[in-house]
């Protein structure tokens, strides 16, 4: 059971899933060059700098793990995420990239801001939230992929509970915050 949970947890990691789904959906909608340009912008402006920063915090033993599991560390991570996402949105706008990429980043900002607020009481599952955010973003344009991602969100939520990273309530809250972000942005 644990190996399967680890697989789903990794498959739903925001830094892996987001660029993969952005590339797939962008490729289907705009073609390869535009999709690749959008993914590279998101990776280079947001995900790569965040990954390096998180890696250094873990290496210095300031944070316990790459998932930033300690609730006390998450406000710092959320601040970083909001800054990098705002920077990414600016680049996407200035380079005239498709609005779906911009709205996806704005949705991520709303999800992070809502999770930051909830972090006072519990630790929302960002893994589950980001899978639900991608599912919701594609609901109108690619229903089969959105349904597959919704099923993946359930599996990721289950995995986070099995791996003792989150409670059931934290998984549900992560999913609900994503649905709220989708309702606002998409």
C-alpha positions, 0 to 999 in steps of 0.5 A: 500500500505504501509504495502505491501511496508514494507513487500517487504522491509524487505523481501529484506533486505540484512541481511535476504535475503542473508543467506536465499538464500545462504542456499537454493541454497547451499542446492540444490547444495551441500546438507545440511551440506555444505550449513549450513557450508557456511551460518554459516560462512557468518553469524558469520564472517560478518552479525552478527558482522555488525548487532551488530555494526549497532545496537550499532551505532543506540542505541547511536544515531550516526546513525538514523536507522538500514538501515543506511539511511543517506548518510553521514553515508554510507561510514563508513558502506561500510568500515565495510562491505568491511573489514568483507567481506574480512575476510569472504572470507579469512575464506571461502578460508581457510576452502575450502568452495565452490567457489560460496560462495566466489564469492558471497562475492567478488560480494558483495564487488564489489557492496559495493565498487561501491556504495561507489563511487556513494555515492558522488552523490546519495544513491544507493539502497543496498536492491535492489542491493543485491537482484539483486546480488543474482539473478545474482549469480544464473542465470546459476545454478538455473534459476527459483530461479534467475527469482523469485529473479529478480521479488523480486528485482523489488518489493523491488525497488518499496517498497524502493521508496514507503517508501521514502527511495530512489528515482527511480534513486537510485533504478535503480543505485543499481540494475545496480551496482549489475548487473555490479558486477555479470558480473565481478564475475560470 
